[in-house]
Amino acid sequence: MKAVILAGGLGSRLRPFTEVIPKPLLPLGERSIMETQILTLKNFGFTEVFIATNYMSDYVEAFIGDGSKYGVRLRFSKEEQPLGTCGPLSLLKAALDEPFIVLNGDVLTRMSFADFHTFSIKHGSILTVATKIVTTPFRFGNVTVDSENRITGVEEKPILSMEILAGIYCMTPAIFEHIPAGEYYNMDALIKKLLKTDEPISRYLIQDYWIDIGQVEDYSKAKEIYAEHFS
C-alpha cells in the first residue's frame, strides 16, 4: 500500500522552532514527527511512502534517508514553488496508480490506517475524508434573549463541539482528473469542486486519539502525551 506525507509547509505558526528545523522533523520523544508517522504507516502495512517537500527539502531528505532504517521504501517529491495542500499530489500522478493515503505532515493519530484504507475502497468514492469531533470551551458566557430584549438564560463558557477535517485522506487515481497539474491548489478547493459536481465523498470518523501539531501549544501538548500514545 502507498501513502503520501505532505511536508512542504513553512510551519509559520510554530516559530521560532521552525526557523531552524522544518516542522516534520521537530522532535517528539526519541523520534521526529515524521519518523513517528512513517513507522505508524509501516505498522499498518504501508510499504511505500512518498514525502512531498518544499521548505528545507534537502534537510528533510538528508535526515530521513531512503526508508531502509524504517522498513519502508521512501521517495521524495520536491516542489519548485509552493503548491498548497493538494497541488503536490499532481507531481506524483504517475506513481500513485492505486488507492493511496494522504496525510498532513503535522498530524498524529492512533487510528488504523489499514482500516481506513479498506473502508475507502469498500465505499468506492474517489475521495474519503477522515474527520474528528473536537470539543473546546468557549471563552465567554452565552446569553439568550427574547423579542423584548429580556435575558432568558445564560450559559457560562459553553463547550463547543465540531466535526473537523483531520488532515488525512484516501484517494483513488481518478482523483487526478480533478487536480490541476503543477498549480497551487488546496484540499478544501478539491472538496468543494467535488461537491459542486455531485461526486460522492465518503467520511470516516476517527474514534481513536488524534492531534494536530500546528501551533506551539499543540507541540507542547504532543510532547506531554507522546509516551502514552506513540512511544
C-alpha positions, -999 to 999 in steps of 0.1 A, spaced: 0 0 0 11 36 -7 9 68 13 19 104 8 30 127 36 26 164 28 57 180 44 62 212 24 47 238 47 67 266 63 54 259 98 49 296 104 27 291 135 55 270 151 81 297 150 108 301 164 112 263 164 108 260 126 133 287 118 160 261 124 142 228 120 114 220 95 81 212 112 80 175 103 114 169 119 106 185 153 115 160 180 88 141 199 102 116 224 130 97 208 119 104 172 107 133 150 71 138 140 77 124 105 95 93 118 65 86 140 42 89 110 64 67 88 66 40 115 28 41 121 21 37 84 46 8 83 30 -9 112 -3 -8 93 11 -24 62 22 5 41 54 -3 23 59 28 0 57 63 13 61 95 -7 73 127 10 61 159 -7 86 186 3 93 223 -3 106 242 27 141 230 37 136 199 15 172 190 14 174 189 52 143 167 53 156 142 27 191 140 43 177 134 78 150 108 68 170 89 41 157 62 18 135 45 43 156 14 49 160 21 86 122 23 89 115 -8 68 97 10 40 106 25 7 107 63 7 105 85 -23 108 123 -22 90 149 -44 103 184 -43 81 214 -52 99 241 -71 73 265 -58 46 261 -31 17 241 -44 -6 241 -14 -21 211 4 -33 193 -27 -12 205 -57 19 185 -47 -1 153 -55 0 162 -92 37 157 -92 32 121 -81 4 112 -105 24 85 -124 35 67 -92 1 68 -74 -16 41 -96 -37 25 -68 -58 38 -38 -35 58 -16 -35 76 18 -26 113 21 -18 129 55 -6 162 66 29 163 80 17 177 113 -9 152 124 -5 121 146 -32 95 153 -37 61 168 -63 52 142 -58 21 120 -47 34 86 -53 -1 72 -90 0 83 -93 35 68 -78 22 35 -102 -7 35 -132 14 44 -124 38 15 -121 10 -11 -154 -6 2 -173 26 -2 -160 32 -37 -156 70 -35 -126 87 -52 -121 106 -20 -126 96 16 -121 123 43 -111 114 78 -128 136 104 -126 141 141 -150 155 167 -132 181 188 -146 200 218 -133 232 233 -147 256 260 -158 289 246 -141 319 263 -173 338 271 -207 332 286 -235 326 261 -266 348 266 -301 342 252 -327 369 249 -364 371 239 -380 395 214 -384 421 242 -347 422 248 -351 404 282 -324 379 291 -339 345 293 -308 325 301 -270 324 304 -245 296 299 -211 302 313 -183 292 290 -203 266 270 -185 236 255 -184 238 217 -183 206 196 -174 205 159 -166 178 134 -134 189 116 -112 178 88 -85 157 103 -58 162 76 -60 125 65 -75 114 32 -78 83 10 -79 88 -28 -81 67 -59 -62 75 -91 -94 90 -106 -89 120 -83 -62 134 -106 -89 143 -131 -99 170 -106 -64 183 -95 -48 209 -118 -12 199 -127 16 220 -112 -7 247 -98 -12 259 -62 -43 240 -51 -56 233 -16 -76 204 -3 -106 224 6 -108 236 -30 -108 200 -42 -136 190 -18 -157 220 -29 -152 211 -65 -162 175 -60 -193 186 -40 -203 211 -68 -201 183 -94 -220 159 -71 -191 135 -69 -196 113 -38 -172 119 -9 -170 94 19 -165 103 56 -145 83 81 -149 94 117 -118 89 138 -126 73 171 -90 70 183 -66 95 196 -57 123 171 -37 156 174 -28 183 150 6 199 158 1 232 141 8 257 169 33 260 198 7 249 224 -1 219 203 35 209 201 39 212 239 8 190 244 21 165 219 54 162 238 35 156 270 13 128 256 38 112 233 49 84 256 13 74 263 1 72 227 31 69 204 62 56 221 
